[in-house]
Amino acid sequence: MPFAQLVIGPPGSGKSTYCDGMQQFMSAVDRKCSVVNLDPANDHTSYQPAVDVRDLVTIDEIMQQEDLGPNGGVLFALEELEQNFDWLEESLKELGDDYVLFDCPGQVELFTHHGSLRNIFYRLQKLGYRLVVVHLTDSIVLSRPSLYVSSLLLTLRSMLQMEFPSLNVLTKIDNLRNYPNLPFNLDYYTEVQDLHYLLPHLNREQTSGIPGPTTADSGQDEDMDDEEPTSKFSALNKAIVELVEDFALVGFETLAVEDKKSMMTLLRAIDRAGGYALGGIDGANETVWQMAMRQDGVTMDARDVQERWLDRRDELDEEERKAWAEESKEMKDPPEATHKVDLRAKNAQKADAVPRGQNEGEDEDMDDLEEMRQFMEKKKDVGVNIVKKET
């Protein structure tokens, strides 16, 4: 039973970059992974697709033959793929049980109300794929309350449309340092709770034309509500945030694709959502409940992400550079012994040679990678152990 990620999101959210980075990361943890390009307009991928929809149909051919624009051409191409699903099925058979990343087009119509992409996903599920929708959103939406609320609605609509296990991800989180005056901490935006606190900022943006927040003091905003003009969209804003809160479905993970700890945390969350972490191809084993309660399966706290990429980014970047320099120096001067050394023992030796605190972060990351590799090795032989009660 192969597993797969359905990578969706609006244009510019980083879908192709994510697929490239995730494929490389999975290779580092000894997990066979292939990428399938489902975007007929994506002719410059940073990865090498194992299956490319452009071998079936291209956007240029459709626009010329059907006299359609770019958006209409992509919709038409997905309809063609749906009608010729046998081509995709035969192509996927060559991948065996590889973990598959489906890089989807960015037209939001495809995952909000158009039926072709959803129908393709359902047919993939009938082929035996365990699917998880990974909805990517550029973290720049946090810079303006209106962008953030619009993204919440788009995310909620796609979740209702797809009806698959879903994870919503704020990408390019390392770029948030360009917006230091966000009115709330990062965990407010990722947990999506108490959205009524955002209403004064929406009101200010709509009445003053200021493109973004001007203060980080939310208490000051409440005091200024009576002095500021009221937006004509205030009733609509309130109805929208109440709608999102009533469904209580939307929440966000965070991702910096070049940071392996961020990628590792996200992959663990995806594994839990799709059932990959709960056993082998035959199902769960006797440790299913232990796996479900593993602390390393818990997603990264948004406060830790904020400290890494907002509050202490320069300091932590410098620590990483020192760790990489030390590791490169050790690789240039390898020890004379050629026998294999256990990774944890090797890390212990490095800890004795390097002052405490200088290389701890790199050692922890290496331990995590080795732990994931060992988990992958154990998971290959697990099965289902069922104990029946005597009646």
Secondary structure, DSSP 8 states (H G I E B T S, - for coil): --EEEEEE-STTS-HHHHHHHHHHHHHHTT--EEEEE--TT----SS--SEEGGGT--HHHHHHHHT--HHHHHHHHHHHHHHTHHHHHHHHHTTTT-EEEEE----GGGGTT-SHHHHHHHHHHHTT-EEEEEEEEEGGGGGSHHHHHHHHHHHHHHHHHH-S-EEEEEE-GGGGGG-TT-SS-HHHHHHT--GGGGHHHHHHHHHH--SS---S-HHHHHHHTTTS---TTHHHHHHHHHHHHHH-----EE--TT-HHHHHHHHHHHHHHHTGGGEETTEE-TTHHHHHT-GGGS---HHHHHIIIIISHHHHHHHHHHHHHHHHHHHHS--S--S---HHHHHHHHHHHS-TTTSHHHHHHHHHHHHHHHHHHHHTT----------
